[in-house]
């Protein structure tokens, strides 16, 4: 499946998930967003449908799924595409408690441009 995921610099590509990490007591706050530097349109025809967040501890075989987030409102209504005033923005925050270092992986799914991924070290 590796060849299905695209990567790029999130400052130049609007589909790449941006991972921001901070420590809050014994918890790590993980924020993942799409379109931080270059806005993603998020219209009925072109939108981010979901974000997945994983933690892969060092020296462990498999990652843990931290969260799966679906975005369902993209301006569609019974009146047609882009006629609603409700649009979701792909930006999620979750908390993780761990004593192990590792990597946070995030993937985003664009209905037009497919899967995109990024990673960040958790120390």
C-alpha positions, 0 to 999 in steps of 0.5 A, a space after each residue: 500500500 506504500 505506493 498509494 500514499 503521496 508525500 510532499 512538503 505541506 508548505 507547498 502542497 495543500 493535501 499533506 497533513 500537518 502534524 503539530 505535537 505538544 506536551 500537556 502534563 503526562 499527555 501529548 496533544 496531537 493536532 493534525 490539519 490539512 491546508 494549513 499553508 495553502 487552503 484546501 477548497 473543501 467543496 462538494 466536488 473537492 474535499 478532504 473526507 477523512 484523517 487517520 492518526 497512528 502512533 508507532 512506538 520504537 522497537 514495536 512491530 505494529 502501530 496503534 490507531 489513535 483516531 479516525 476522523 470523518 468529515 461529512 459536510 461539504 456544502 451539499 444539500 437537497 438544493 444541490 452541490 455547494 448550496 449549503 452554508 455548512 462546510 467542515 474544515 479538516 483539523 483535529 486534535 487528540 490526546 495520547 498518553 505514552 511513556 515510549 518514544 516513536 513516530 506519529 503518522 497521519 494520513 488524509 484522504 482527498 476525494 479527487 487526489 487520493 491518500 496523503 501522509 506525513 510523520 513526526 517524531 514523538 520523543 
